Protein backbone atom coordinates (compact mmCIF):
# COMPACT_ATOMS: atom_id res chain seq x y z
CA UNK A 1 0.00 0.00 0.00
CA UNK A 2 1.39 3.45 -0.83
CA UNK A 3 2.52 5.48 2.17
CA UNK A 4 -0.06 8.23 1.64
CA UNK A 5 -2.91 5.73 1.50
CA UNK A 6 -1.60 3.95 4.60
CA UNK A 7 -1.38 7.27 6.46
CA UNK A 8 -4.96 8.14 5.48
CA UNK A 9 -6.16 4.73 6.71
CA UNK A 10 -4.34 5.16 10.04
CA UNK A 11 -5.77 8.65 10.61
CA UNK A 12 -9.29 7.20 10.35
CA UNK A 13 -8.61 5.32 13.61
CA UNK A 14 -6.63 7.84 15.65
CA UNK A 15 -8.26 11.22 15.01
CA UNK A 16 -10.38 12.79 17.75
CA UNK A 17 -13.67 12.11 15.97
CA UNK A 18 -12.81 8.40 15.57
CA UNK A 19 -11.81 8.16 19.22
CA UNK A 20 -15.09 9.84 20.22
CA UNK A 21 -16.97 7.20 18.23
CA UNK A 22 -14.85 4.51 19.88
CA UNK A 23 -15.86 5.58 23.37
CA UNK A 24 -19.51 5.54 22.30
CA UNK A 25 -18.99 1.91 21.24
CA UNK A 26 -17.15 0.97 24.44
CA UNK A 27 -19.33 2.79 26.98
CA UNK A 28 -21.85 -0.06 27.49
CA UNK A 29 -18.93 -2.41 28.24
CA UNK A 30 -17.18 -0.26 30.84
CA UNK A 31 -17.26 -0.86 34.56
CA UNK A 32 -18.31 1.95 36.90
CA UNK A 33 -14.64 2.57 37.76
CA UNK A 34 -13.68 2.75 34.08
CA UNK A 35 -16.54 5.17 33.38
CA UNK A 36 -15.35 7.33 36.29
CA UNK A 37 -11.80 7.40 34.91
CA UNK A 38 -13.11 8.27 31.42
CA UNK A 39 -15.25 11.13 32.78
CA UNK A 40 -12.36 12.47 34.82
CA UNK A 41 -10.13 12.60 31.73
CA UNK A 42 -12.90 14.02 29.56
CA UNK A 43 -13.69 16.78 32.05
CA UNK A 44 -10.08 17.77 32.71
CA UNK A 45 -9.53 21.40 31.87
CA UNK A 46 -7.42 22.02 28.81
CA UNK A 47 -6.88 25.31 27.11
CA UNK A 48 -6.18 24.12 23.60
CA UNK A 49 -8.44 22.26 21.17
CA UNK A 50 -6.85 21.66 17.75
CA UNK A 51 -8.49 23.70 15.03
CA UNK A 52 -9.48 20.61 13.01
CA UNK A 53 -11.42 19.08 15.95
CA UNK A 54 -14.60 20.08 17.67
CA UNK A 55 -14.39 20.44 21.46
CA UNK A 56 -16.80 17.57 22.24
CA UNK A 57 -14.83 15.05 20.16
CA UNK A 58 -11.52 16.29 21.50
CA UNK A 59 -12.64 15.96 25.12
CA UNK A 60 -14.10 12.49 24.50
CA UNK A 61 -10.82 11.44 22.85
CA UNK A 62 -8.90 12.77 25.84
CA UNK A 63 -11.14 10.73 28.14
CA UNK A 64 -10.55 7.58 26.07
CA UNK A 65 -6.80 8.10 26.16
CA UNK A 66 -7.01 8.65 29.92
CA UNK A 67 -8.88 5.37 30.31
CA UNK A 68 -6.33 3.39 28.31
CA UNK A 69 -3.47 5.09 30.15
CA UNK A 70 -5.04 4.22 33.49
CA UNK A 71 -5.55 0.59 32.49
CA UNK A 72 -1.95 0.37 31.27
CA UNK A 73 -0.55 1.82 34.49
CA UNK A 74 -2.69 -0.61 36.49
CA UNK A 75 -1.22 -3.50 34.48
CA UNK A 76 -4.64 -4.40 33.05
CA UNK A 77 -3.25 -5.50 29.68
CA UNK A 78 -5.92 -8.20 29.27
CA UNK A 79 -8.65 -5.57 29.73
CA UNK A 80 -6.96 -3.30 27.18
CA UNK A 81 -6.92 -6.17 24.69
CA UNK A 82 -10.56 -6.95 25.45
CA UNK A 83 -11.61 -3.35 24.75
CA UNK A 84 -9.56 -3.20 21.56
CA UNK A 85 -11.15 -6.47 20.42
CA UNK A 86 -14.61 -4.95 20.93
CA UNK A 87 -13.57 -2.01 18.76
CA UNK A 88 -11.93 -4.23 16.15
CA UNK A 89 -15.04 -6.38 15.82
CA UNK A 90 -17.27 -3.33 15.57
CA UNK A 91 -15.04 -1.68 12.96
CA UNK A 92 -14.43 -4.87 10.96
CA UNK A 93 -16.22 -3.50 7.84
CA UNK A 94 -13.57 -0.74 7.70
CA UNK A 95 -10.88 -3.44 7.74
CA UNK A 96 -12.26 -5.36 4.77
CA UNK A 97 -10.03 -5.66 1.66
CA UNK A 98 -12.47 -3.67 -0.52
CA UNK A 99 -11.70 -0.44 1.39
NUDO-107271 format. One record per residue: residue in one letter; x negated, y negated, z of N, C-alpha, C in turn. Coordinates in steps of 0.02 Angstrom, whole numbers, plus 50000, padded with zeros to 5 digits. Atoms other than C-alpha are relative to their C-alpha. Example, Ala and Ser with C-alpha at 12.3 -4.5 7.8 and 13.67 -1.06 7.14 Angstrom:
2
 resn   n_X   n_Y   n_Z  ca_X  ca_Y  ca_Z   c_X   c_Y   c_Z
    A 49955 50059 50000 49385 50225 50390 49955 49940 50000
    S 50042 50059 49997 49316 50053 50357 50039 49945 50037
This chain:
99
 resn   n_X   n_Y   n_Z  ca_X  ca_Y  ca_Z   c_X   c_Y   c_Z
    X 49957 50059 50000 50000 50000 50000 49955 49938 50000
    X 50039 50061 50000 49931 49828 49958 50002 49965 50069
    X 50006 50032 49935 49874 49726 50108 50057 49951 50014
    X 49946 50049 49991 50003 49588 50082 50066 50034 50016
    X 49939 49964 49988 50145 49713 50075 50000 50033 50069
    X 50007 49970 49934 50080 49802 50230 50010 49948 50055
    X 49992 50054 49952 50069 49637 50323 50074 49980 50007
    X 49929 50018 49999 50248 49593 50274 50041 50053 50038
    X 49965 49946 49965 50308 49763 50336 49987 49997 50075
    X 50017 50004 49929 50217 49742 50502 50036 49942 50034
    X 49968 50059 49971 50289 49568 50531 50074 50013 50014
    X 49929 49983 49988 50465 49640 50518 50010 50030 50069
    X 49994 49967 49935 50430 49734 50681 49976 49957 50058
    X 50032 50035 49945 50331 49608 50782 50021 49927 50008
    X 49979 50070 49994 50413 49439 50750 50051 49994 50057
    X 49956 50013 49942 50519 49360 50888 50071 50024 49985
    X 49932 49979 50014 50683 49395 50799 50007 50076 50001
    X 49998 49926 49998 50641 49580 50778 49995 50025 50072
    X 50005 49980 49930 50591 49592 50961 50065 49985 50038
    X 49936 50015 49969 50754 49508 51011 50051 50054 49982
    X 49955 49945 50020 50849 49640 50912 49981 50064 50037
    X 50024 49940 49965 50742 49775 50994 50027 50002 50071
    X 49975 49999 49931 50793 49721 51169 50075 50011 50001
    X 49928 49986 50004 50976 49723 51115 50012 50075 49993
    X 49995 49928 50009 50949 49904 51062 49984 50037 50065
    X 50023 49966 49940 50858 49951 51222 50041 49987 50062
    X 49967 50021 49938 50966 49861 51349 50044 50054 50031
    X 49958 49949 49968 51093 50003 51374 49959 50057 50032
    X 50042 49945 49976 50947 50121 51412 49954 49979 50057
    X 50045 50024 49948 50859 50013 51542 50028 50012 50069
    X 49980 49995 49930 50863 50043 51728 50012 49930 50027
    X 49989 50065 49970 50915 49903 51845 49934 49963 50011
    X 50066 50030 49989 50732 49872 51888 49971 49973 49934
    X 50026 50021 50065 50684 49863 51704 50038 49939 49975
    X 49961 50059 50020 50827 49742 51669 49978 49938 50039
    X 50023 50056 49958 50768 49633 51814 49933 49973 49975
    X 50065 50021 50027 50590 49630 51745 50009 49963 49934
    X 49986 50033 50064 50656 49587 51571 50026 49929 50012
    X 49971 50066 49987 50762 49443 51639 49950 49952 50029
    X 50051 50043 49970 50618 49377 51741 49953 49972 49946
    X 50043 50022 50055 50507 49370 51586 50036 49954 49953
    X 49960 50041 50046 50645 49299 51478 50011 49930 50028
    X 49984 50064 49969 50684 49161 51602 49940 49960 50023
    X 50061 50037 49981 50504 49111 51635 49996 49936 49960
    X 50004 50065 50034 50476 48930 51593 49938 49997 49957
    X 50054 50012 50047 50371 48899 51441 50014 49936 49963
    X 49991 50064 50033 50344 48735 51355 49999 50002 49925
    X 50011 49999 50072 50309 48794 51180 50037 50058 49968
    X 49967 49950 50042 50422 48887 51058 49974 49989 49930
    X 50026 50010 50068 50342 48917 50887 50054 49972 49954
    X 49951 50034 50043 50425 48815 50751 50039 50048 49955
    X 49964 49954 50043 50474 48969 50651 50044 50049 50040
    X 49958 49958 49957 50571 49046 50798 50054 49957 50032
    X 49952 50038 49960 50730 48996 50884 49988 50017 50073
    X 50016 49991 49929 50720 48978 51073 50029 50064 50030
    X 49970 49940 49972 50840 49121 51112 49959 50062 49982
    X 50039 49942 50022 50742 49248 51008 49931 50000 50033
    X 50067 50004 49971 50576 49185 51075 50001 50021 50073
    X 49995 49982 49929 50632 49202 51256 50015 50075 50009
    X 49985 49928 49997 50705 49376 51225 49937 50040 49984
    X 50063 49966 50018 50541 49428 51142 49951 49997 50058
    X 50044 50006 49942 50445 49362 51292 50021 50048 50055
    X 49975 49952 49951 50557 49464 51407 49983 50072 49983
    X 50017 49932 50022 50528 49621 51304 49925 50014 50011
    X 50072 49992 49990 50340 49595 51308 49984 50005 50074
    X 50009 49996 49928 50351 49567 51496 50017 50070 50025
    X 49979 49933 49980 50444 49731 51516 49947 50052 49982
    X 50051 49952 50020 50316 49830 51416 49935 49991 50037
    X 50060 50013 49959 50173 49746 51508 50007 50027 50070
    X 49986 49974 49933 50252 49789 51674 49995 50076 50001
    X 50002 49927 50003 50277 49971 51624 49929 50025 49991
    X 50069 49980 50012 50098 49982 51563 49959 49994 50065
    X 50037 50011 49937 50027 49909 51725 50020 50052 50052
    X 49976 49950 49953 50135 50030 51824 49979 50071 49981
    X 50021 49934 50023 50061 50175 51724 50057 50042 49973
    X 49940 49965 50024 50232 50220 51653 49995 50011 49924
    X 50010 49989 50072 50163 50275 51484 50054 50043 49969
    X 49946 49958 50026 50296 50410 51464 50063 49959 49987
    X 49941 50042 50010 50432 50279 51486 49991 49953 49940
    X 50015 50042 50058 50348 50165 51359 50013 50040 49936
    X 49990 49957 50059 50346 50309 51234 50074 50014 49989
    X 49928 49987 50005 50528 50347 51273 50037 49941 49969
    X 49967 50059 50027 50581 50168 51238 49981 49988 49927
    X 50020 50007 50069 50478 50160 51078 50034 50052 49956
    X 49966 49948 50038 50557 50324 51021 50073 49979 49986
    X 49932 50025 50011 50730 50248 51046 50001 49949 49943
    X 50004 50051 50053 50679 50100 50938 49984 50033 49932
    X 50020 49967 50062 50596 50211 50808 50060 50036 49968
    X 49942 49964 50026 50752 50319 50791 50054 49953 49975
    X 49951 50049 50022 50863 50167 50778 49979 49965 49936
    X 50026 50037 50058 50752 50084 50648 49978 50046 49944
    X 50023 49952 50049 50721 50243 50548 50017 49980 49928
    X 49987 50020 50069 50811 50175 50392 49948 49951 49972
    X 50053 50046 50023 50678 50037 50385 49936 50037 49983
    X 50061 49962 50010 50544 50172 50387 50004 50046 49940
    X 49991 49953 50055 50613 50268 50238 49955 49980 49942
    X 50046 50014 50055 50502 50283 50083 50027 49952 49948
    X 49972 50045 50051 50624 50183 49974 49984 49928 50014
    X 50011 50070 49983 50585 50022 50069 49929 49979 49993
